[in-house]
């Protein structure tokens, strides 16, 4: 349950900050109340990476939290696969981008995988739920990159010929594209759009800088 809840929480930060960590020391644990109302606290390993920006839960997050609470009580196969997908996304959260790569594909397989159709089933589902605007050939090349790494074609994603092919053909990092696709699919499929990324915490500063830059250009 902890992994699924925090996997959902990892979907809330703006992508620019989801993997920006402060490297400060973190600790975890849990607390519980007994029948007499006494509080028991246990310390342990950190539950989340040390974020450079705080994740603030507000009223706007109550809808998806309520939906997740209901799903955690359900036992049907479809819902359990969705919960497992959130767990995988949580496992990927603190890792470097090349180490997240197989975990993100495991996330997609958990919610969309079909043993009889394999890659095609995932491509079709991404097209229906991802909303990324990626064309079929681009998604297929991304999935072929998955196969070259997970099935032993390359010891690391950067060693795969398809990684370089993807970068040369589309001009984007496939690792970043996979992150975007996976997050959008989880929000669409599991939360039906109720889970929305939090706004950029520095949006006002960025907007002011852009306004100043445009003013400066206009006065030259």
Buried (B, 14 or more C-beta within 10 A) or exposed (E): EEBBBBBBBBBBBBEEBBBEBEEEEBEEEEEEEEEEEEEEEEEEEEBBBEBBBEBEEEEEBEBBBEBBEEBEEEEEEEBEBBBBBBBBBBBBBBBEBBEBBBBBBBBBBBBBBEEEEEBEBBBBBBBEBBBBEBEEEBBBBBBBBBBBBBEEBBEEBEEBEBBEBBEEEBEEEBBEBBBBBBBBBBBBBBBEEBBBBBEBBBEEEEEEEEEEEEEEEEEE
